[in-house]
Amino acid sequence: MSDVRLSVLKTYKLYVGGKFPRSESGRVYDVTDPKGKWLANAPLSSRKDARDAVVAARKAFGGWSGATAYNRGQILYRVAEMLEGRKSQFVHEVAHAEGLSKSKAAEVVEAAVDRWVWYAGWTDKIGQIVGGANPVAGPFFNLSTPEPTGVVAVVAPQESSFLGLVSVIAPVIATGNTVVVIASEKAPLPALSLGEVLATSDLPGGVVNILSGRAAEMGPHLAAHQDVNAIDLTGADADLARELEIAAADNLKRVLRPRAVDFTESPGTDRMTAFLETKTVWHPTGSLGASGSAY
């Protein structure tokens, strides 16, 4: 028996609707490290893949947005648990993807795990920050409560392929939205592996859908898609961001414009509130009789 063993190379796939399809186009592209060394073939997603991801996200939206905030927090925390258990894999992938030392990559992965925990803790608290009872001149309760916007398309950061990715996905789903994300074009492998973690973390299929390929190819279709309610342009360059923002105006999508972000800093609540709507309800207080007494 030969002592030489062939390596089992990983086949990276998309994560759409809780499943792992190849691109319907059959296309792949070479992924290399910063020094040009080949790492893997990644699916080169097509317009059809993007449309399938939107269908999956819309199908999942009702159940996910209708779940209790506490339950969503439990699931986000479960993602952190599963990611912690596969930390060595992600350290390896992030190190190669971003050209980092093993110790620096470990810091990035640990920060990503902590980021999931951060947003897990916010799921049942953000409503207290952005909602409340409004004073009105009349015998009414006037209550404002946050509600998720819907299906959110995200162009993930190009340089921060993992911590940045988590930082743009987690706040979107923490507040009850579903997401279609285009991973970093040059470093998509940590994102595609994240799909494997999400699939084993009690997250319903379709809540997060991960595509790899060219943002310039898929972005315009997502921006113009009538069933996408919002778009995060974090990973788009200036020209692409302008093109997508114009396309998004057709159905009045919410747009989060690109800006410089240090993903190692405390994330705050901005990315959660960016994709929340405010619903205000009036209700009689139950005033009784001419005396004006009420309960």
Salt bridges, closest charged atoms under 4 A:
ASP52 OD1 - LYS48 NZ 2.96
GLU81 OE1 - ARG78 NH1 2.97
GLU84 OE2 - LYS87 NZ 3.42
GLU107 OE1 - LYS104 NZ 3.57
GLU110 OE2 - LYS87 NZ 3.56
ASP124 OD1 - LYS125 NZ 3.10
GLU147 OE2 - LYS279 NZ 2.87
GLU159 OE1 - LYS186 NZ 2.93
GLU196 OE2 - LYS10 NZ 2.90
GLU196 OE1 - ARG86 NH2 2.66
GLU217 OE2 - ARG27 NH2 2.89
GLU217 OE1 - ARG214 NH1 3.77
ASP227 OD1 - ARG58 NE 3.12
ASP232 OD2 - ARG271 NH1 2.90
GLU245 OE2 - ARG257 NH2 2.62
GLU277 OE2 - ARG254 NE 2.90
